């Protein structure tokens, strides 16, 4: 079977603890995932509402959307590069 990332590593008996509780890290990751998703969705909703308040034109609205998605992409790219090194 093909593997990604260099194959499986075998852990010795002392490296693996089956009683480790991963509830807190899992809860943190799930909450961060949904918070980032909620912020992304709210970006689309709030920009038209705040367009008049900040006197955004069509060009500035487009820039806000571009910066928002570019920053998300940059975070993913940085995380990927950090795992490679």
ZALOMI-193416 format. One record per residue (C-alpha): x, y, z. Coordinates in Angstrom, 3 decimals, padded with zeros to 6 digits, m for minus. Layout:
REM residues N
<rec px="X" py="Y" pz="Z"/>
...
***
This chain:
REM residues 85
<rec px="000.000" py="000.000" pz="000.000"/>
<rec px="001.298" py="003.486" pz="m000.847"/>
<rec px="002.009" py="005.866" pz="001.991"/>
<rec px="002.368" py="009.622" pz="002.073"/>
<rec px="005.097" py="011.358" pz="004.007"/>
<rec px="007.791" py="008.723" pz="004.176"/>
<rec px="005.868" py="005.712" pz="005.412"/>
<rec px="004.796" py="004.433" pz="008.748"/>
<rec px="007.071" py="004.558" pz="011.758"/>
<rec px="007.010" py="001.890" pz="014.379"/>
<rec px="006.765" py="002.997" pz="017.956"/>
<rec px="008.365" py="001.037" pz="020.712"/>
<rec px="006.276" py="000.089" pz="023.707"/>
<rec px="007.572" py="002.968" pz="025.813"/>
<rec px="006.766" py="005.656" pz="023.188"/>
<rec px="003.060" py="004.943" pz="022.898"/>
<rec px="000.614" py="005.450" pz="025.733"/>
<rec px="m002.904" py="004.246" pz="024.995"/>
<rec px="m004.272" py="006.079" pz="028.038"/>
<rec px="m003.410" py="009.534" pz="026.662"/>
<rec px="m006.439" py="011.805" pz="026.680"/>
<rec px="m006.786" py="013.819" pz="023.478"/>
<rec px="m010.110" py="015.448" pz="024.339"/>
<rec px="m008.733" py="018.937" pz="025.058"/>
<rec px="m006.550" py="019.217" pz="021.909"/>
<rec px="m009.348" py="017.798" pz="019.763"/>
<rec px="m011.845" py="020.271" pz="021.215"/>
<rec px="m009.423" py="023.129" pz="020.603"/>
<rec px="m008.845" py="022.124" pz="016.979"/>
<rec px="m012.565" py="021.724" pz="016.291"/>
<rec px="m013.398" py="025.085" pz="017.849"/>
<rec px="m010.621" py="026.832" pz="015.870"/>
<rec px="m011.850" py="025.203" pz="012.670"/>
<rec px="m015.390" py="026.461" pz="013.185"/>
<rec px="m014.242" py="029.916" pz="014.352"/>
<rec px="m012.171" py="030.418" pz="011.191"/>
<rec px="m015.088" py="029.197" pz="009.076"/>
<rec px="m017.492" py="031.540" pz="010.859"/>
<rec px="m015.154" py="034.510" pz="010.362"/>
<rec px="m014.855" py="033.673" pz="006.660"/>
<rec px="m018.629" py="033.546" pz="006.256"/>
<rec px="m019.159" py="036.722" pz="008.264"/>
<rec px="m016.671" py="038.502" pz="006.012"/>
<rec px="m019.089" py="038.099" pz="003.088"/>
<rec px="m022.020" py="039.295" pz="005.177"/>
<rec px="m020.378" py="042.250" pz="006.910"/>
<rec px="m018.619" py="043.851" pz="003.946"/>
<rec px="m021.829" py="045.084" pz="002.264"/>
<rec px="m023.135" py="046.309" pz="005.628"/>
<rec px="m019.949" py="048.180" pz="006.509"/>
<rec px="m019.391" py="049.462" pz="002.968"/>
<rec px="m021.298" py="052.671" pz="003.647"/>
<rec px="m019.849" py="053.164" pz="007.127"/>
<rec px="m016.247" py="053.120" pz="005.907"/>
<rec px="m017.104" py="054.582" pz="002.480"/>
<rec px="m015.731" py="051.615" pz="000.562"/>
<rec px="m016.020" py="051.564" pz="m003.176"/>
<rec px="m016.162" py="048.410" pz="m005.264"/>
<rec px="m012.360" py="048.365" pz="m005.535"/>
<rec px="m011.786" py="048.546" pz="m001.776"/>
<rec px="m014.405" py="045.853" pz="m001.143"/>
<rec px="m012.584" py="043.553" pz="m003.535"/>
<rec px="m009.279" py="044.291" pz="m001.773"/>
<rec px="m010.727" py="043.377" pz="001.623"/>
<rec px="m011.923" py="040.028" pz="000.269"/>
<rec px="m008.579" py="039.386" pz="m001.436"/>
<rec px="m006.574" py="040.162" pz="001.702"/>
<rec px="m008.832" py="037.973" pz="003.809"/>
<rec px="m008.459" py="034.909" pz="001.611"/>
<rec px="m004.771" py="035.577" pz="000.927"/>
<rec px="m004.040" py="035.658" pz="004.662"/>
<rec px="m005.844" py="032.349" pz="005.113"/>
<rec px="m003.832" py="030.838" pz="002.266"/>
<rec px="m000.609" py="032.217" pz="003.721"/>
<rec px="m001.357" py="030.625" pz="007.104"/>
<rec px="m001.900" py="027.247" pz="005.448"/>
<rec px="001.288" py="027.589" pz="003.411"/>
<rec px="003.338" py="028.535" pz="006.487"/>
<rec px="001.982" py="025.558" pz="008.398"/>
<rec px="002.805" py="023.239" pz="005.501"/>
<rec px="006.352" py="024.586" pz="005.218"/>
<rec px="006.849" py="024.323" pz="008.969"/>
<rec px="005.927" py="020.637" pz="008.874"/>
<rec px="008.375" py="020.020" pz="006.027"/>
<rec px="011.264" py="021.505" pz="007.981"/>
***
